Amino acid sequence: MSRILDGAAVGRQIKSEVAARVADLRQRGIQPGLAAVLVGEHPASAVYVKNKVQACAELGIYSRRVDLPATITTPELLDQIRLLNGDEAIDGILVQLPLPQQVESRVILNAVDPQKDVDGFHPENVGRLCANSPGLRPCTPVGIMELLKRERIEVRGREAVVVGRSDIVGKPLALLLLHQSATVTICHSRTVDLPAVCRRADLLFAAMGKAGFVTADFVKPGAVLVDVGINRVTDAGQAEQFFGGTPRMEDFRAKGAILIGDVHPRAHSVASAYTPVPGGVGPLTIAMLMANTLQAAVARRGLN
């Protein structure tokens, strides 16, 4: 029977460790601080920022939510970032994506002080990741690596396939795996015979944002499946295709919607272990954001 990799439990472990360290710092008069910048009224973004602010409160981290109008210009947003860069109460700056169309996202992300870049998106931190030098790493990929470590999933010497080449997940995850001595293949929409490439994987990571795309014929028996996707299904026919004959179909009928990852649920039985959706990778992202904020606070002050 396939083992479930419980990201929610690992996320709680990480948060507990962060909370203990934060409590120690606060006794010394130091409180790590995170600023979350939210532009406009994008509903999903508002939920994400709310969850991040709530996590800060739970762990003793100071948080500041910066709400800005959807009509903001790139120069106006740059002014806000500069203020946060110079604010000694703020150790980490999070710019919630996506930004409105008129805002140059790359210009904004590059303006964040690399020492406060808790998303790990700044070119300096990307370079540090490439060089395997100390620095802030993107939260979701480094959270996945923590999950593998804490669940005792061997990475060294194994063949890893990452489906998806985004700057946020796919590319940094591939580098982190490479630094742990995995043999890494990155796949994308132009990969020839994608199922055959995926079937080589001892560790298969699905991060392309397509509901149930990775089916059982993509999976080598006994492989480890890590599902990064989170997709909301509202169509009854599609839900039946994914969850027909399972208790989750009853959940769909009751709520009219259900979440599914990039891996088809029937692929789980082929794997030796897999991350569920929800409750797999998702909780690790916020946990590692808290860990990155702590790391930034410690590094900025030259502490151990």
PyMOL commands that set and color helices and strands:
alter all, ss='L'
color gray80, all
select helices_A, chain A and resi 7-27+43-59+74-85+105-111+114-116+123-130+139-150+170-179+194-198+216-218+236-243+247-255+265-270+282-300
alter helices_A, ss='H'
color red, helices_A
select strands_A, chain A and resi 3-4+33-39+62-68+92-95+159-163+183-187+203-206+224-227+231-233+258-260+273-274
alter strands_A, ss='S'
color yellow, strands_A
deselect
rebuild
show_as cartoon
